[in-house]
């Protein structure tokens, strides 16, 4: 059972019962049509045994669980040139539930605040002489889901264990056991986020519905946020996971992940979807959950981001405006060329083969012949236009 099958069987009824934004409707159509005759197909011929292989085209939507393998491989191949010969830390910034409730109806503005508050927290704390005193560079990836598909916005940040000195004359390495004090990060992140959220409310950039409708009033909104100023906000820094030799496969788990992968969906019986999930609070135990198809679709769609929204963003010396110059300086100070540490691949297909141990260019029948494209058949009719993939 796949997500596409659930959409095909129960999507029409869901659309009738639940009006949705155009981009959500389009992504449902994209996933339904992915790797079917609706999008056309390509025929390949084996030069060894003469086997003809046919595969249907992918939708390439960033929410489709079947289209993320190649997209992830392409992105990781591009990131090789940006990795430095140092260890990396994984830092996670999580929004508390009362803020997540606001984000549910204000995804784009609250997500933007989450990115900006996280970036300023890491850059400011790393630059503080009492801690590292460095100019760092990192990227952040937005996830909005938990294992049971509930709404749980958080950022995964990958940060090098060190950075440039204030005068940019040397590379300063951090502590091998921890990057920055988590308590300091948590307090600063909380203050920056709440200040930015209050500013957005004063500028009338937030909307409130249902139980939160009263928060439209400034006094009610201030009372709602007051308890959060004294609560602990979860910032989690994992142990370093090695240098660039290990970081690529580690990053692949997070960068192009969707809310649920097809392998976790176990069955669809009598309108009930059963899927596997991992309970982190119970020793990472694998468990099973069953939901009505309507509720399952609702939970999945709440994690769709608007068209054009950037889920992966870069900061510090990885910011687009000066990335190349700053990375060249970092490598010069580290006195090691990144090409000496990372494997090189001629194409993204070669990189995907190294990542998955599956060579898509080899014949699936004889295992030794090379597949060559012999014909391409376009879709039988023009598909519904898909939103741009800005991952």
N, C-alpha and C positions, 0 to 999 in steps of 0.2 A: 504494500500500500504506500502511495506517495501523496504528498500534499496536493499535487495536480489532480489526482483522482478524487480527493475530497472536494476540491473546488468544482470539478466538473459535475459531480453528483449532487452537491448541496449548495453550490454557489448561486444558481438561479433563484432558489427560494430565499436565500440570504439577501440577495439584491432587492427582492420584492419587499422583504420585511424591514430592511435596514438601509435607508438612503445613506450614501457614502460619498466622500470627495471623489472627483474624477480620477485622481492619481491612484487611489486604492482600487477602483474598478478596473483601471488599465493594468495594474500589476496582477490582478486576479486573471484577467484575460491572457496576459503574457505567460503566466505560469501554466495555465490550462493548455496553451498552444505549444509550449516548449517541447521540442523534439517530437513533433507530430507533423503529418503532411501539411498542416495549415501553414507552416513556415517554410515549406519547400525542403528539398533534400539534396545531398551530394552522393555521387557514386564513385568509389575508388576501386582500382584494379591492382591485383598483386602481380608483380613482374616475375614471380617464381612459379606459383601454382595456378595462376589464372583466376583465382577466387575474386568475385566481385562483392564488394562490401558497400552497403548503403547505410548512411546515417542521416538523421533528420537534424535540421538546424536548431540552434539554441535561441532562446528569447533574449539572453544576455541581460535580463533585469537583475539588479543588484539584490533583490529580495528572493530570487529563485534559488532553492537549495541545490538544483542540478547545474547551475551555471557558475558556481563560485570557484571551482577547482582551477580552471584556466585563468580566470580573473585574478585569483590569488597568486598563481605562479607568475603571471606577468608583473604584478605589483612587487612581488618579492625580488624578481630579477632586476627591476629598476632600483630597488632599495640596496642592492649589493654595493653600489658605488657610494652609498652614504654611510655604511657601517664603518666604525673605527675599531682598531685593534685594542679594545678594552672590554671590561665586563659591563653588563647592562643590568639594570634593575627594572622591575615591573611594579608600578605604583597605581593603585586603584582609588578613585574618588567616587563616593556614593552619596546620593541625595537621600535625606530622611523621608519617611513616608508622607508627612504633611506637605513637603515641597513637591514630592512626586505627584500628589493629588493636583497641585496647581499646574504642574508640567503637563498633565494629561490633557488639559484643554488649551495649553499654550506651548506646544512642543517647540516650535522654532525659536521664539524669544527665550524660553527657559534653557533650551539646549545651548543657545549662543552664550548665555550667561554662564552656564556650566563650563564650557570651553574656556572662556575668558578668565573666570575666577581660578580655574585649575592652572592655567598657564601662568598667571600672575603669581600664584602661590609658589609654584616650583621655581620660577625665575627669580623671584624676590628672595626666597629662603636660600637658594643655592648661592646667590650673590652676597649674602650676609657674611662678613668676615668671621662672625662667631661660629659659623658652620663650615661650609666649604669655601666660600669667597670666590666663586667661579661664575663665568658665563656659560651656561649649559645649553644644550639643544636636545629636543625630544619631539616625539609625535604622540598624539592622543587619538584613540579610537572610541567612538560612542557605541555603547550597547544600551538597550532600553528594556531588556527582558531578563527574567529569572528562569530557572529550570522548568517551572510549571507554566511558563508564558505569561506570568503576571507582570504588571508594569513596574519596572525597576531600573530607572535611568542611572547609569554610571559610566565613568571614563576609565579606559585602560591606557596607561602612559608607559612608554618604554624610554628609559632615561639612562645615558651612559654614566659609569661610575667615575665621574670627574668632569673637568671642563677647563676652559681657558681662564688664565689669570686676568685680573682687572686690566693690566697693561697689555694683554695678549702676547706676552713674551714667552710664556711657558705653559705647559699642560700640568694641571694639578689633579692628582688622583685622590679619590675619596676612600673612606673606610671600606674594607672588603666585606664587612658584615652588615653594614647598613648604609643607606644613602644619606638621608636627612631625617631629623627627629620627627616622628609621626605626630606627636602631640602638637608640635609647632605648626606643622602642615595643616592639621585639622583645625586649629583655632584660626589661623589666617584664612583658610579656605572658607570657613563658616562666616567670618566677618565680611570678606569680599563678596561672597555670594549674596548674603542678605542685604548688603548695601546696594548692590546692582539690582536686586529684585525690587527693592523699595523704589529705586529710581524709575524702573520700568513701570511700576504701578502708578507713580505720580505722573508719568508721561502718557498714561492711558493705553499702554501697549499690551495689557493683560485683560483677558476675558474670563468671566466666571459664570458657571451654570450649576443647576441642581442644588445640592447641599452647600456649595461654595458661593452661591449667588450673592450672599450678604457681604462677601469680601470686596465687592465693588466699592463699598464705603471705606474711606481711608482709615477711620478709627477702628473699624472691625478688622481691617487688614493688619494694622499695627498690633492689635491684641492677638491675632492669629500667629504672628511671627514672634511675639515676645518670648514665649517659652523656648523657642528654638535657639535663642541666643545663649542659653545656658546648657543646652544639651550637647552631648558628644556626637560629633559628625564622624562617620567612618571613613578613615583614610588608611589603606592597607598597603604596606610595602613588602613585597615578597623578596626572598633572598636572591642574590645575583644568580643568573642562569648561564654564566659563561660568556665567552667572547663571540665574535662574529661567526665562528664555525657552528655555534649552536643556536644563535639568535634567529636565523632564518626559519627553521622549522618551528621554533617556539612562536614566532610572530604569526605563522600561518594559522594558528589556532584561533586568533582573535580578529585579524584584520578584515576578513571577508566572511565572517560567520553570519548566518541568518538566525532568526528566532528559533527555528527548529529544523533539524536535518531530517531527510527522509528515513534514514536508518533507525531513528528513534520512534517512528510511527509503526506500531505493531499490528493494528487491525482497525477495520471499519465494519462494524456489525450492527445492523438495525439502527442506523443513525448515531451510533456511539463510537467515538474515536478513542482508542487506547494507545498511549505512548509511554515511553520510558523516560524517567527523569532521575537526577542524582540529588540526594538529600545531603547537602553539605553540613547540616546541623546534626546529622546522625552518622558521623563517620564516613561520609561520602558513599552511603549505601545507595545502590541502584533500586529504584522503586517504580511502580506502574500506576498511572493515573488514567481514568476514563472520563471523558467529557462528551456532552451532546455535540454533534457536528456544528451546530449553530454557534455554540459557545466557543468551540475550538477555533472556528474561523474568526470570530470576534477578537479573541485573544491574539491571534496571529496578526491581524490587520492593524491593531493598535501600535505595532512596532514599525509600521511603514513610515519612512521619513518623506517629507515633501520633495518634489522634483527640484534638483539643483542644490539640495542641502548637502554640505560636505561632512561626511561622517568621519573622515580621517584628516587631521590638521597638524601643521608643523610649526614649531616655535623655536625661539632662541637662534642658535647658529644653523638650525635646519630650516628656518623661515625662507620662503621662496626668493625673497629679494636679495639675499646675500649667501645663499646656501653653498654654491660652488667655491667661492673665495674662502669662506670660513672653514669648510671641510678641508681644503688644500692646506690651510694654515694648521689645522689640528693634526693632519697626517705628518706634516713637516715637523711639528713639535714632538709628536710621538715617535718619529724616526722609523716608521714602518709603513710600507705601501700596502693598501688594502688588497691589492691584487695578489700579494704573497700569502694572504690568509683565506681567501675565498675561492671556491671553484669557479671556473669560467665556462659559460655555455654559449654556443653559437646562436641558438634560437630559444624562444620561450617553450617550444615543444620539448627541446632537450632538457631544459630546466624542470619541466613538469615530469619528465621521465625519471630524472634523478630524485625528485621529491616524492613521487608515488610508486617508483619502481615498475612503472608500466610505460612501455614505449608505444605511443599511439601511431607511430609510423610503420610498425611491423604488422605483417599480415596475422590476423587472429587465428587463421586455420593452420598454416605451415610454420609460422613463427620465425621465418627467415627472410621471406620476401618483403619488398618495400611497396607500400601502397601508394599509388599515383592517382590523382583525380582525373576522371575521364569525362564526367558530365555533371552539370548542375541544373537542377530543375527548380524554378522559382515557385513560390506559393501559388496554389490554384486561384486564389483571390487575394486582394490586398488586405492584410491583417489590420486590426485596430492599431492606430499609432501608439507607440510605447513612449513613456516618459523618458527623458534623457538619463543615462546612467552616469552619475557624477562621482562614483566611488573613487 
